[in-house]
C-alpha cells in the first residue's frame, strides 16, 4: 500500500523530492535534518506520511508533535498513539521503528535538545496550553525495508 502524503502542498512536495532522490534532496533542509514518518491511520487504516525535523539520542530518533503550537495534537501523533509501529526514512535508510511518548523527566532533556535544533519549538509551547509531546522513535532490529512508496 502506497502512503498518502501530507495534505499540505509544500510538505507533500518536500516528501516527493525526498523519496524520489532517495533522501539526497530534503534530508537536510534549512540547516536541520528531516525524516519521513509513516503512520497507520487510526480510522482509515491507510498509511500516512509526513516530514519532520528530528534529533538523535543515541540510536533513537526524536521528533516533536508541535503542530505549530495549535491546541490539538497533530493527526500523525494521534495515529502513532493508536499504533506505535511506524516506518521512518532517514536519508536513504528506511526502517521500522517503535514510537513512544517521552515520559516527563526524559521529555525535559529531549525538549531542550530539540529546542536547540529548532528554537521555535519554545514559542510553540508558549502559545498552547497543551504540553507538546516529544516522541522517541526506536528502530527495530532486522533488515532495512524497501522505501515506503514501493511496499506492496
N, CA, C and O of each residue as an XYZ file, in Angstrom:
608
protein
N       0.857     -1.173      0.000
C       0.000      0.000      0.000
C       0.904      1.238      0.000
O       1.829      1.351      0.805
N       0.620      2.142     -0.902
C       1.415      3.367     -1.002
C       0.908      4.391      0.012
O      -0.302      4.567      0.151
N       1.815      5.070      0.724
C       1.386      6.058      1.712
C       0.730      7.276      1.072
O       1.036      7.651     -0.060
N      -0.162      7.867      1.815
C      -0.765      9.133      1.436
C       0.078     10.216      2.103
O       0.267     10.217      3.319
N       0.580     11.139      1.280
C       1.438     12.187      1.816
C       0.627     13.321      2.414
O      -0.574     13.446      2.176
N       1.307     14.138      3.191
C       0.692     15.283      3.862
C      -0.215     16.054      2.902
O       0.133     16.229      1.734
N      -1.371     16.516      3.378
C      -2.245     17.324      2.527
C      -1.720     18.754      2.323
O      -2.241     19.490      1.485
N      -0.705     19.142      3.077
C      -0.117     20.471      2.922
C       0.813     20.432      1.710
O       1.771     19.659      1.684
N       0.528     21.271      0.702
C       1.216     21.205     -0.585
C       2.730     21.226     -0.474
O       3.400     20.384     -1.071
N       3.292     22.184      0.288
C       4.751     22.301      0.323
C       5.385     21.102      1.040
O       6.502     20.702      0.713
N       4.668     20.529      2.020
C       5.179     19.340      2.709
C       5.124     18.145      1.755
O       6.065     17.354      1.702
N       4.030     18.008      1.004
C       3.907     16.910      0.046
C       5.010     16.989     -1.010
O       5.565     15.962     -1.399
N       5.332     18.196     -1.478
C       6.420     18.354     -2.447
C       7.760     17.970     -1.816
O       8.582     17.300     -2.441
N       7.965     18.398     -0.583
C       9.195     18.039      0.136
C       9.324     16.511      0.217
O      10.397     15.961     -0.030
N       8.237     15.842      0.559
C       8.245     14.386      0.674
C       8.558     13.741     -0.678
O       9.382     12.831     -0.761
N       7.897     14.218     -1.735
C       8.154     13.660     -3.076
C       9.626     13.794     -3.442
O      10.248     12.835     -3.899
N      10.185     15.001     -3.239
C      11.606     15.227     -3.546
C      12.485     14.277     -2.730
O      13.435     13.699     -3.259
N      12.174     14.117     -1.457
C      12.930     13.253     -0.542
C      12.914     11.812     -1.054
O      13.960     11.175     -1.177
N      11.719     11.310     -1.350
C      11.566      9.916     -1.777
C      12.204      9.700     -3.145
O      12.947      8.737     -3.334
N      11.922     10.588     -4.101
C      12.429     10.419     -5.465
C      13.953     10.511     -5.533
O      14.569      9.913     -6.415
N      14.561     11.249     -4.614
C      16.027     11.395     -4.619
C      16.691     10.438     -3.629
O      17.902     10.505     -3.418
N      15.900      9.546     -3.019
C      16.420      8.614     -2.014
C      17.089      9.373     -0.861
O      18.112      8.939     -0.331
N      16.504     10.495     -0.489
C      16.993     11.269      0.647
C      18.042     12.311      0.306
O      18.439     13.090      1.173
N      18.503     12.344     -0.951
C      19.515     13.344     -1.338
C      18.947     14.760     -1.235
O      19.634     15.678     -0.788
N      17.705     14.928     -1.646
C      17.028     16.226     -1.553
C      16.041     16.140     -0.398
O      15.197     15.245     -0.375
N      16.130     17.031      0.532
C      15.136     17.088      1.595
C      15.577     16.568      2.940
O      14.973     16.920      3.953
N      16.623     15.731      2.994
C      17.081     15.260      4.297
C      17.665     16.420      5.095
O      17.397     16.558      6.288
N      18.451     17.241      4.441
C      18.961     18.466      5.078
C      18.138     19.617      4.521
O      18.109     19.846      3.312
N      17.467     20.342      5.419
C      16.537     21.391      4.998
C      16.668     22.571      5.961
O      16.448     22.431      7.164
N      17.025     23.718      5.422
C      17.157     24.946      6.220
C      18.025     24.742      7.456
O      17.730     25.261      8.532
N      19.104     23.976      7.282
C      20.057     23.753      8.364
C      19.652     22.687      9.376
O      20.320     22.506     10.394
N      18.561     21.987      9.097
C      18.085     20.942     10.011
C      17.974     19.619      9.263
O      17.908     19.586      8.034
N      17.954     18.528     10.027
C      17.752     17.206      9.442
C      16.273     16.834      9.522
O      15.599     17.082     10.522
N      15.793     16.232      8.438
C      14.379     15.882      8.312
C      14.261     14.378      8.069
O      15.025     13.805      7.292
N      13.308     13.752      8.733
C      12.971     12.364      8.437
C      11.541     12.306      7.935
O      10.756     13.233      8.130
N      11.222     11.203      7.288
C       9.852     10.941      6.867
C       9.263      9.908      7.817
O       9.851      8.851      8.049
N       8.110     10.225      8.357
C       7.407      9.347      9.284
C       6.145      8.825      8.607
O       5.327      9.600      8.112
N       5.999      7.497      8.593
C       4.782      6.891      8.054
C       4.059      6.171      9.186
O       4.596      5.261      9.818
N       2.823      6.609      9.420
C       1.976      6.015     10.453
C       0.799      5.320      9.767
O       0.569      5.498      8.571
N       0.069      4.536     10.535
C      -1.158      3.914     10.045
C      -2.333      4.721     10.574
O      -2.459      4.929     11.781
N      -3.188      5.172      9.675
C      -4.354      5.962     10.078
C      -5.210      5.200     11.071
O      -5.593      4.056     10.823
N      -5.509      5.832     12.191
C      -6.226      5.149     13.262
C      -7.671      4.846     12.881
O      -8.269      3.942     13.466
N      -8.251      5.560     11.932
C      -9.622      5.290     11.491
C      -9.645      4.582     10.140
O     -10.385      3.618      9.942
N      -8.823      5.076      9.216
C      -8.858      4.567      7.841
C      -8.017      3.317      7.624
O      -8.319      2.504      6.750
N      -6.956      3.163      8.422
C      -6.009      2.076      8.183
C      -5.035      2.382      7.062
O      -4.167      1.562      6.760
N      -5.163      3.562      6.431
C      -4.256      3.963      5.358
C      -2.910      4.378      5.931
O      -2.825      4.875      7.054
N      -1.862      4.168      5.148
C      -0.549      4.668      5.538
C      -0.505      6.168      5.275
O      -0.907      6.631      4.207
N      -0.012      6.924      6.254
C       0.064      8.390      6.171
C       1.508      8.806      6.400
O       2.151      8.340      7.340
N       2.021      9.689      5.535
C       3.432     10.061      5.618
C       3.581     11.567      5.725
O       2.899     12.329      5.040
N       4.497     11.983      6.609
C       4.803     13.401      6.767
C       6.306     13.564      6.986
O       7.016     12.601      7.276
N       6.769     14.795      6.843
C       8.185     15.130      7.027
C       8.327     15.916      8.326
O       7.549     16.832      8.594
N       9.333     15.550      9.136
C       9.506     16.169     10.450
C      10.978     16.409     10.760
O      11.846     15.632     10.361
N      11.238     17.478     11.465
C      12.575     17.751     12.000
C      12.892     16.673     13.028
O      12.021     16.279     13.805
N      14.132     16.194     13.037
C      14.491     15.202     14.040
C      15.837     15.511     14.671
O      16.666     16.237     14.121
N      16.018     14.928     15.845
C      17.301     14.915     16.536
C      17.647     13.474     16.848
O      16.821     12.577     16.680
N      18.865     13.255     17.301
C      19.308     11.903     17.649
C      19.593     11.825     19.142
O      20.162     12.747     19.726
N      19.193     10.716     19.750
C      19.502     10.414     21.137
C      20.027      8.985     21.150
O      19.261      8.028     21.271
N      21.327      8.857     21.025
C      21.920      7.535     20.848
C      21.495      6.985     19.509
O      21.679      7.631     18.477
N      20.919      5.776     19.520
C      20.437      5.147     18.288
C      18.990      5.531     17.969
O      18.442      5.109     16.951
N      18.383      6.323     18.832
C      16.973      6.680     18.662
C      16.834      8.023     17.954
O      17.728      8.868     18.001
N      15.691      8.195     17.299
C      15.356      9.453     16.644
C      14.297     10.146     17.488
O      13.431      9.497     18.074
N      14.376     11.467     17.544
C      13.467     12.244     18.387
C      12.747     13.266     17.513
O      13.377     13.985     16.738
N      11.425     13.325     17.645
C      10.605     14.291     16.924
C       9.670     14.984     17.915
O       9.499     14.523     19.044
N       9.075     16.081     17.489
C       8.210     16.877     18.364
C       6.839     17.031     17.707
O       6.743     17.400     16.536
N       5.788     16.749     18.462
C       4.410     16.856     17.968
C       3.872     18.264     18.215
O       2.878     18.446     18.918
N       4.536     19.249     17.631
C       4.223     20.647     17.947
C       2.950     21.151     17.277
O       2.185     21.894     17.892
N       2.710     20.762     16.030
C       1.580     21.237     15.231
C       1.523     22.767     15.250
O       0.448     23.366     15.274
N       2.711     23.379     15.238
C       2.795     24.834     15.188
C       2.214     25.532     16.405
O       1.877     26.714     16.336
N       2.090     24.811     17.531
C       1.535     25.403     18.745
C       0.019     25.417     18.785
O      -0.570     26.055     19.658
N      -0.618     24.727     17.861
C      -2.092     24.665     17.866
C      -2.564     23.936     19.127
O      -1.786     23.222     19.760
N      -3.838     24.115     19.491
C      -4.341     23.496     20.728
C      -4.511     21.982     20.647
O      -4.590     21.324     21.685
N      -4.569     21.412     19.441
C      -4.756     19.971     19.282
C      -3.451     19.312     18.857
O      -2.559     19.966     18.318
N      -3.352     18.014     19.107
C      -2.201     17.246     18.648
C      -2.294     17.064     17.127
O      -3.393     17.019     16.576
N      -1.157     16.959     16.457
C      -1.204     16.649     15.021
C      -1.764     15.237     14.804
O      -1.632     14.365     15.662
N      -2.384     15.034     13.656
C      -3.002     13.743     13.371
C      -1.987     12.608     13.376
O      -2.310     11.501     13.805
N      -0.761     12.862     12.904
C       0.246     11.794     12.893
C       0.523     11.303     14.308
O       0.788     10.119     14.517
N       0.461     12.220     15.290
C       0.701     11.816     16.679
C      -0.449     10.937     17.188
O      -0.214      9.927     17.852
N      -1.687     11.325     16.875
C      -2.839     10.513     17.280
C      -2.761      9.129     16.634
O      -3.118      8.128     17.255
N      -2.290      9.077     15.380
C      -2.136      7.784     14.706
C      -1.120      6.900     15.415
O      -1.368      5.710     15.607
N       0.017      7.461     15.807
C       1.029      6.596     16.438
C       0.658      6.227     17.866
O       1.156      5.230     18.390
N      -0.201      7.007     18.504
C      -0.720      6.575     19.805
C      -1.562      5.313     19.636
O      -1.516      4.408     20.469
N      -2.332      5.262     18.547
C      -3.191      4.103     18.287
C      -2.383      2.903     17.795
O      -2.726      1.758     18.086
N      -1.307      3.169     17.047
C      -0.457      2.093     16.518
C       0.981      2.603     16.500
O       1.376      3.295     15.561
N       1.764      2.276     17.515
C       3.116      2.827     17.632
C       4.148      2.195     16.698
O       5.308      2.607     16.691
N       3.740      1.207     15.916
C       4.646      0.620     14.920
C       4.625      1.538     13.698
O       3.591      1.668     13.042
N       5.756      2.174     13.386
C       5.845      3.151     12.310
C       6.989      2.786     11.371
O       7.794      1.901     11.662
N       7.044      3.474     10.257
C       8.174      3.381      9.345
C       8.791      4.763      9.253
O       8.081      5.765      9.176
N      10.117      4.812      9.262
C      10.799      6.089      9.082
C      11.799      5.958      7.946
O      12.366      4.893      7.705
N      11.996      7.065      7.262
C      13.069      7.166      6.278
C      13.970      8.297      6.729
O      13.530      9.431      6.915
N      15.246      7.965      6.902
C      16.256      8.943      7.314
C      17.322      8.919      6.224
O      18.119      7.984      6.140
N      17.328      9.957      5.391
C      18.192      9.927      4.226
C      17.751      8.775      3.344
O      16.576      8.685      2.987
N      18.674      7.891      2.985
C      18.356      6.737      2.138
C      17.862      5.534      2.939
O      17.364      4.571      2.357
N      17.993      5.577      4.263
C      17.664      4.431      5.107
C      16.184      4.427      5.485
O      15.660      5.408      6.011
N      15.526      3.309      5.207
C      14.121      3.127      5.557
C      14.058      1.984      6.561
O      14.616      0.912      6.328
N      13.372      2.217      7.687
C      13.340      1.199      8.732
C      12.034      1.238      9.520
O      11.355      2.263      9.589
N      11.708      0.097     10.109
C      10.598      0.036     11.054
C      11.082      0.588     12.382
O      12.253      0.454     12.740
N      10.163      1.211     13.106
C      10.516      1.763     14.413
C       9.312      1.669     15.338
O       8.166      1.572     14.899
N       9.608      1.701     16.624
C       8.585      1.747     17.667
C       8.547      3.171     18.197
O       9.571      3.707     18.620
N       7.375      3.785     18.175
C       7.219      5.151     18.651
C       6.712      5.156     20.087
O       5.868      4.339     20.456
N       7.225      6.070     20.890
C       6.722      6.236     22.252
C       6.850      7.697     22.651
O       7.757      8.402     22.209
N       5.936      8.130     23.485
C       5.989      9.490     24.002
C       6.970      9.514     25.166
O       6.891      8.688     26.075
N       7.896     10.470     25.128
C       8.895     10.567     26.194
C       8.205     10.900     27.514
O       7.384     11.816     27.565
N       8.532     10.157     28.601
C       7.977     10.480     29.912
C       8.571     11.784     30.436
O       9.574     12.271     29.916
N       7.953     12.336     31.457
C       8.271     13.681     31.962
C       9.765     13.984     32.080
O      10.230     14.951     31.477
N      10.522     13.205     32.823
C      11.942     13.503     33.029
C      12.739     13.469     31.742
O      13.585     14.331     31.501
N      12.468     12.474     30.920
C      13.169     12.364     29.640
C      12.702     13.452     28.686
O      13.496     13.977     27.906
N      11.415     13.796     28.742
C      10.876     14.837     27.870
C      11.638     16.137     28.053
O      11.984     16.796     27.073
N      11.902     16.513     29.297
C      12.585     17.780     29.561
C      13.954     17.817     28.884
O      14.301     18.807     28.239
N      14.718     16.762     29.026
C      16.050     16.694     28.418
C      15.951     16.724     26.891
O      16.691     17.449     26.227
N      15.030     15.930     26.345
C      14.893     15.858     24.899
C      14.294     17.136     24.324
O      14.635     17.540     23.212
N      13.393     17.778     25.087
C      12.833     19.056     24.635
C      13.956     20.075     24.460
O      14.015     20.770     23.445
N      14.845     20.164     25.447
C      15.959     21.117     25.348
C      16.812     20.833     24.125
O      17.225     21.756     23.423
N      17.075     19.565     23.867
C      17.850     19.192     22.687
C      17.142     19.642     21.411
O      17.765     20.225     20.523
N      15.838     19.372     21.320
C      15.097     19.715     20.109
C      14.921     21.226     19.953
O      14.919     21.736     18.832
N      14.772     21.945     21.070
C      14.644     23.402     21.003
C      15.972     24.047     20.607
O      15.982     25.164     20.091
N      17.075     23.368     20.839
C      18.369     23.848     20.349
C      18.429     23.703     18.831
O      18.962     24.571     18.138
N      17.881     22.607     18.321
C      17.843     22.368     16.878
C      16.877     23.335     16.204
O      17.192     23.885     15.149
N      15.711     23.549     16.797
C      14.661     24.399     16.231
C      14.067     25.246     17.365
O      13.083     24.843     17.985
N      14.658     26.413     17.638
C      14.227     27.238     18.784
C      12.755     27.638     18.770
O      12.201     27.963     19.820
N      12.122     27.623     17.625
C      10.710     27.997     17.543
C       9.819     27.056     18.345
O       8.692     27.419     18.679
N      10.301     25.852     18.661
C       9.504     24.949     19.498
C       9.139     25.617     20.828
O       8.030     25.421     21.326
N      10.045     26.393     21.405
C       9.733     27.083     22.665
C       8.588     28.070     22.470
O       7.739     28.210     23.351
N       8.552     28.752     21.335
C       7.443     29.675     21.045
C       6.135     28.894     20.891
O       5.088     29.311     21.385
N       6.215     27.762     20.203
C       5.013     26.945     20.038
C       4.472     26.508     21.394
O       3.264     26.566     21.625
N       5.365     26.063     22.306
C       4.912     25.620     23.620
C       4.283     26.778     24.385
O       3.309     26.589     25.114
N       4.832     27.964     24.223
C       4.286     29.136     24.898
C       2.939     29.582     24.363
O       2.227     30.336     25.027
N       2.578     29.126     23.168
C       1.322     29.577     22.564
C       0.170     28.589     22.746
O      -0.932     28.824     22.252
N       0.420     27.484     23.453
C      -0.641     26.495     23.655
C      -0.680     26.053     25.113
O       0.331     26.094     25.813
N      -1.862     25.630     25.560
C      -1.986     25.146     26.937
C      -1.642     23.659     27.041
O      -1.423     23.155     28.142
N      -1.591     22.951     25.909
C      -1.245     21.520     25.966
C       0.269     21.368     26.079
O       1.029     22.191     25.568
N       0.689     20.313     26.752
C       2.112     20.005     26.762
C       2.421     19.320     25.439
O       1.875     18.260     25.133
N       3.300     19.933     24.659
C       3.647     19.376     23.359
C       4.464     18.100     23.569
O       5.505     18.128     24.225
N       3.995     16.990     23.014
C       4.712     15.728     23.201
C       6.040     15.669     22.443
O       6.174     16.187     21.335
N       6.999     15.029     23.071
C       8.253     14.672     22.419
C       8.166     13.168     22.188
O       7.858     12.406     23.104
N       8.438     12.752     20.965
C       8.289     11.360     20.577
C       9.656     10.754     20.285
O      10.485     11.350     19.598
N       9.870      9.564     20.819
C      11.101      8.818     20.590
C      10.778      7.686     19.618
O       9.819      6.939     19.810
N      11.596      7.575     18.573
C      11.448      6.527     17.570
C      12.634      5.579     17.707
O      13.773      5.953     17.430
N      12.361      4.365     18.132
C      13.414      3.371     18.343
C      13.399      2.387     17.184
O      12.446      1.621     17.034
N      14.457      2.399     16.352
C      14.496      1.455     15.235
C      14.417      0.017     15.731
O      14.996     -0.329     16.761
N      13.701     -0.805     14.995
C      13.555     -2.215     15.343
C      14.620     -3.020     14.635
O      15.076     -2.658     13.551
N      15.011     -4.115     15.258
C      16.026     -4.989     14.670
C      15.503     -5.591     13.372
O      14.300     -5.787     13.195
N      16.424     -5.876     12.481
C      16.050     -6.533     11.236
C      16.565     -5.769     10.040
O      17.190     -4.716     10.171
N      16.298     -6.308      8.895
C      16.786     -5.717      7.656
C      16.034     -4.419      7.359
O      14.854     -4.287      7.684
N      16.731     -3.463      6.739
C      16.034     -2.246      6.296
C      14.918     -2.615      5.325
O      14.983     -3.635      4.640
N      13.926     -1.792      5.281
C      12.766     -2.018      4.408
C      12.992     -1.373      3.059
O      13.891     -0.547      2.895
N      12.166     -1.757      2.087
C      12.138     -1.023      0.834
C      11.512      0.334      1.137
O      10.790      0.468      2.125
N      11.775      1.349      0.303
C      11.131      2.645      0.529
C       9.613      2.477      0.618
O       9.038      1.649     -0.089
N       8.953      3.269      1.496
C       7.516      3.080      1.748
C       6.656      3.137      0.502
O       5.634      2.453      0.449
N       7.024      3.930     -0.516
C       6.167      4.035     -1.693
C       6.314      2.833     -2.616
O       5.604      2.738     -3.617
N       7.228      1.908     -2.298
C       7.439      0.737     -3.120
C       6.959     -0.545     -2.427
O       7.056     -1.630     -3.000
N       6.443     -0.424     -1.201
C       5.962     -1.614     -0.494
C       4.662     -2.067     -1.139
O       3.883     -1.261     -1.647
N       4.448     -3.367     -1.106
C       3.344     -3.803     -1.833
C       2.224     -4.487     -1.312
O       1.305     -4.824     -2.058
